[in-house]
Amino acid sequence: MTLRIGVHPNNLHLLLAQHWPGAFPGFDVAFVAYAEGRDTGRLLSENAFDIGGTGSTPPIVSQVAGAHVRYVAASAPRPANGAILIRKGSPIGKVSDLAGRRVALLDGSFHTYLLARVLEENGKRLTDVARVELAPVPSRSALATGDVDAWIAMAPHLAEALASGEFDQLVPCGATIPNRSVFWTLAERSLSVSTVRAVTAGLVDLGQKISSDLDTAARILSDLKVGGVGFATWRQTVDARDWHIVAAASEILAEQRAEADTLYRHGEIPRSIVPVAADADETVEAGAAR
């Protein structure tokens, strides 16, 4: 059997796996490239590939829409991977000052969850801000010119933005959410428990290799021109990241449930969900409402 793995530029673990010699030993692997992590659920449903990796939000959105999502594994928390930035000298001094302001982000990604949690902890809701859908490079330009008032930035653009001296960090991601990558499939892809565990082992092994050879990882990403940044920025980014991978056990499922509950409270999804691990008892209904 050929295992088809979906790869998009924002999931660095799988992108590096695609270009790292010997990744997923023992598997006949075919990597399927696509542009946007938020398309993962749709492409899984269309049988474009068997497993993908995204931030924490896309599988929740897919499950709420009726997909039988199954979690395979997750990264370690990535506290340095994102932050809400404001311009130097901005009148915004605290999170509650975001009310009525324009915030640039990739809506429907972990950005939405980060914003919801940060606002909720400060007595506000998502509806209190104007969300502006913008890619990272236009977002930075829009913040610099004042077309938006805040930007949810992520690696590798975050490091460069802070180094420029143009922006301040209002809230770091790690102070609010775990910000993991999650690796998931659909029940319809019928991955066996042994396959799920072997994939997880392959992800764990690759994470160890990346941690032991940061220069190779940074060189691959810079040669691929991911994010439009060079080797030095990628070297800093991969060094700041914890590359450990864990199976999708109870802690991961609880975090996903907590995120779904938050998005439900903010009206982003019509109901909460019960997340299910890919090696769980298949009698558990993945789409069960809260």
C-alpha positions as CSV (number, residue, x, y, z in Angstrom):
1,M,0.0,0.0,0.0
2,T,1.2,3.5,-0.8
3,L,0.6,6.0,2.0
4,R,-0.3,9.4,0.5
5,I,0.8,12.3,2.7
6,G,-0.5,15.8,2.0
7,V,2.1,18.5,2.2
8,H,1.6,22.3,2.3
9,P,4.2,25.0,3.0
10,N,3.1,25.8,6.6
11,N,3.5,22.3,8.0
12,L,7.3,22.2,8.3
13,H,7.5,18.7,9.7
14,L,5.8,17.2,6.6
15,L,7.5,19.5,4.2
16,L,10.9,18.5,5.6
17,A,9.8,14.8,5.5
18,Q,9.2,15.2,1.8
19,H,12.8,16.4,1.2
20,W,14.6,14.5,4.0
21,P,16.4,11.3,2.8
22,G,15.0,8.2,4.5
23,A,11.9,9.7,6.1
24,F,9.2,7.1,6.9
25,P,11.4,4.1,6.4
26,G,9.4,0.9,5.6
27,F,6.7,2.9,3.9
28,D,6.0,3.4,0.2
29,V,5.2,7.1,0.6
30,A,3.8,9.5,-2.0
31,F,3.8,13.2,-1.0
32,V,0.9,15.2,-2.4
33,A,1.6,18.9,-2.5
34,Y,-1.1,21.6,-2.0
35,A,-1.0,25.2,-1.2
36,E,-3.2,25.9,1.8
37,G,-3.6,24.0,5.1
38,R,-7.2,25.1,5.5
39,D,-7.9,22.9,2.4
40,T,-6.8,19.8,4.2
41,G,-10.2,18.6,5.2
42,R,-11.7,19.1,1.8
43,L,-8.8,17.3,0.1
44,L,-9.0,14.4,2.6
45,S,-12.7,14.1,1.8
46,E,-12.0,14.1,-1.9
47,N,-9.5,11.2,-1.4
48,A,-6.5,13.3,-2.5
49,F,-4.3,11.9,0.2
50,D,-4.6,9.8,3.4
51,I,-3.1,12.0,6.1
52,G,-2.2,15.6,6.5
53,G,-0.8,18.1,9.0
54,T,-2.2,21.5,10.1
55,G,-2.6,23.7,13.0
56,S,-5.2,22.8,15.6
57,T,-8.2,24.6,14.0
58,P,-8.8,23.0,10.6
59,P,-9.7,19.5,11.9
60,I,-12.2,21.0,14.2
61,V,-13.8,23.0,11.4
62,S,-13.9,19.8,9.3
63,Q,-15.4,17.7,12.0
64,V,-18.1,20.3,12.7
65,A,-18.9,20.2,9.0
66,G,-19.5,16.4,9.2
67,A,-16.1,14.8,8.5
68,H,-15.1,11.8,10.6
69,V,-11.8,13.3,11.8
70,R,-9.3,11.0,13.4
71,Y,-6.2,12.4,15.1
72,V,-2.9,10.6,14.6
73,A,-0.2,12.6,16.3
74,A,0.7,16.1,17.4
75,S,3.8,18.2,17.8
76,A,5.1,19.6,21.1
77,P,3.7,23.0,22.0
78,R,5.2,25.8,19.9
79,P,5.0,28.9,22.0
80,A,7.4,30.9,19.8
81,N,5.6,30.2,16.6
82,G,3.2,33.1,16.7
83,A,2.3,36.4,18.3
84,I,0.0,39.4,17.9
85,L,2.1,42.4,16.7
86,I,1.3,46.1,16.8
87,R,3.2,49.1,15.3
88,K,5.8,50.9,17.4
89,G,4.1,53.8,19.0
90,S,0.6,52.3,18.5
91,P,-2.1,53.6,20.8
92,I,-2.9,49.9,21.5
93,G,-1.3,49.2,24.9
94,K,-3.4,46.2,26.0
95,V,-5.6,43.5,24.5
96,S,-8.8,45.2,25.3
97,D,-7.7,48.1,23.2
98,L,-8.1,45.9,20.1
99,A,-11.9,46.4,20.4
100,G,-13.1,48.2,17.2
101,R,-9.7,47.7,15.5
102,R,-8.6,45.8,12.4
103,V,-6.6,42.6,12.9
104,A,-4.8,40.9,10.0
105,L,-4.8,37.1,10.2
106,L,-5.3,33.8,8.3
107,D,-8.9,33.2,9.5
108,G,-9.9,29.6,10.2
109,S,-6.3,28.7,11.2
110,F,-4.9,28.8,14.7
111,H,-4.9,32.6,14.4
112,T,-8.6,32.6,15.0
113,Y,-8.3,30.5,18.1
114,L,-5.5,32.6,19.5
115,L,-7.5,35.8,18.9
116,A,-10.6,34.3,20.5
117,R,-8.7,33.2,23.6
118,V,-6.8,36.4,24.0
119,L,-10.0,38.5,23.7
120,E,-12.0,36.2,25.9
121,E,-9.4,36.5,28.7
122,N,-9.8,40.2,28.5
123,G,-13.5,40.4,28.5
124,K,-14.0,40.7,24.8
125,R,-15.3,38.6,21.9
126,L,-14.3,38.0,18.3
127,T,-17.1,40.2,17.2
128,D,-15.5,43.1,19.0
129,V,-12.7,43.3,16.4
130,A,-12.7,43.5,12.6
131,R,-10.9,40.5,11.2
132,V,-9.0,41.1,7.9
133,E,-8.0,38.1,5.9
134,L,-4.4,38.7,4.6
135,A,-1.4,36.5,3.9
136,P,1.7,37.2,6.0
137,V,3.7,39.5,3.7
138,P,0.7,41.8,2.9
139,S,-0.2,41.7,6.6
140,R,3.2,43.1,7.6
141,S,2.9,45.8,5.0
142,A,-0.7,46.7,6.1
143,L,0.4,47.0,9.7
144,A,3.4,49.2,8.8
145,T,1.2,51.5,6.8
146,G,-1.7,51.6,9.3
147,D,-4.2,49.8,7.1
148,V,-4.6,47.3,9.9
149,D,-4.0,47.9,13.6
150,A,-2.6,44.5,14.6
151,W,-1.3,41.4,12.9
152,I,-1.2,37.8,14.0
153,A,2.3,36.8,12.8
154,M,3.9,33.4,12.7
155,A,7.3,31.9,12.0
156,P,9.4,32.6,9.9
157,H,7.9,36.1,9.4
158,L,7.6,36.8,13.1
159,A,11.3,36.8,13.8
160,E,12.1,39.1,10.9
161,A,9.3,41.5,11.8
162,L,10.5,41.8,15.4
163,A,14.1,42.2,14.3
164,S,13.2,45.1,12.1
165,G,12.3,47.3,15.1
166,E,9.1,48.4,13.4
167,F,6.7,46.4,15.6
168,D,6.0,45.4,19.2
169,Q,4.6,42.2,20.5
170,L,1.3,42.7,22.2
171,V,0.7,39.0,23.1
172,P,3.0,36.0,22.5
173,C,1.2,32.9,21.3
174,G,2.6,30.6,24.0
175,A,1.1,32.7,26.8
176,T,-2.4,31.7,25.6
177,I,-2.6,28.5,23.5
178,P,-0.4,25.4,23.0
179,N,-0.1,26.1,19.3
180,R,0.6,22.5,18.2
181,S,0.7,21.0,14.8
182,V,-1.7,18.1,14.5
183,F,-1.6,15.2,12.1
184,W,-4.9,13.8,11.1
185,T,-6.9,11.6,8.7
186,L,-10.5,10.6,8.1
187,A,-12.2,7.4,9.1
188,E,-13.0,6.8,5.4
189,R,-9.2,6.6,4.6
190,S,-9.3,3.3,6.7
191,L,-5.8,3.5,8.1
192,S,-5.0,0.5,10.3
193,V,-3.9,1.0,13.8
194,S,-0.5,-0.4,12.9
195,T,-0.2,2.2,10.1
196,V,-1.2,5.0,12.4
197,R,1.4,3.9,15.0
198,A,4.1,3.5,12.3
199,V,3.4,7.0,10.9
200,T,3.7,8.4,14.4
201,A,7.0,6.6,14.9
202,G,8.2,8.0,11.6
203,L,7.3,11.6,12.6
204,V,9.0,11.1,16.0
205,D,12.2,9.8,14.2
206,L,12.3,12.7,11.8
207,G,11.8,15.2,14.6
208,Q,14.9,13.7,16.3
209,K,16.9,13.9,13.1
210,I,15.9,17.6,12.5
211,S,16.9,18.5,16.1
212,S,20.3,16.9,15.5
213,D,20.9,18.6,12.2
214,L,19.3,22.0,12.3
215,D,21.6,23.3,9.5
216,T,20.2,20.7,7.0
217,A,16.6,21.6,8.0
218,A,17.3,25.3,7.5
219,R,19.0,24.7,4.2
220,I,16.1,22.6,2.9
221,L,13.6,25.3,3.8
222,S,15.7,28.2,2.5
223,D,16.4,26.3,-0.8
224,L,12.7,25.8,-1.2
225,K,12.2,29.5,-0.7
226,V,9.5,28.8,1.9
227,G,8.2,32.1,3.3
228,G,10.6,34.1,1.1
229,V,13.2,34.2,3.8
230,G,16.8,33.0,3.8
231,F,19.0,30.5,5.6
232,A,19.7,32.7,8.7
233,T,16.1,33.3,9.5
234,W,15.2,29.6,9.0
235,R,18.2,28.5,11.1
236,Q,16.8,30.7,13.9
237,T,13.3,29.4,13.4
238,V,14.2,25.7,13.4
239,D,16.4,26.2,16.5
240,A,13.6,27.8,18.4
241,R,11.2,25.0,17.7
242,D,10.6,21.8,19.7
243,W,10.5,19.0,17.1
244,H,9.2,16.3,19.4
245,I,6.1,14.4,18.3
246,V,3.6,12.6,20.5
247,A,0.7,10.3,19.7
248,A,-2.8,11.7,19.8
249,A,-3.6,10.6,23.3
250,S,-6.0,12.1,25.9
251,E,-4.0,15.4,26.4
252,I,-4.2,16.3,22.7
253,L,-7.9,15.4,22.4
254,A,-8.7,17.5,25.5
255,E,-6.9,20.5,24.0
256,Q,-8.8,20.1,20.8
257,R,-12.1,19.8,22.7
258,A,-11.2,23.0,24.7
259,E,-10.5,24.8,21.4
260,A,-13.8,23.7,19.9
261,D,-15.6,24.8,23.1
262,T,-14.0,28.3,22.8
263,L,-14.9,28.6,19.1
264,Y,-18.4,27.6,19.9
265,R,-18.7,30.2,22.6
266,H,-17.6,32.8,20.1
267,G,-20.1,31.7,17.5
268,E,-17.4,30.5,15.1
269,I,-18.8,27.0,14.9
270,P,-22.5,25.9,15.5
271,R,-21.6,23.2,18.1
272,S,-18.7,21.7,19.9
273,I,-17.3,18.2,19.1
274,V,-15.8,15.1,20.6
275,P,-12.3,14.6,19.1
276,V,-11.3,11.0,18.4
277,A,-7.8,9.4,18.1
278,A,-7.1,7.3,15.0
279,D,-6.4,4.2,17.0
280,A,-9.5,4.6,19.2
281,D,-12.5,2.3,19.4
282,E,-14.3,2.9,16.2
283,T,-17.7,2.7,18.0
284,V,-17.0,6.3,19.3
285,E,-19.0,8.7,17.1
286,A,-16.5,11.3,15.8
287,G,-19.2,13.9,15.2
288,A,-21.0,13.5,18.5
289,A,-22.2,16.9,19.7
290,R,-21.4,18.2,23.1
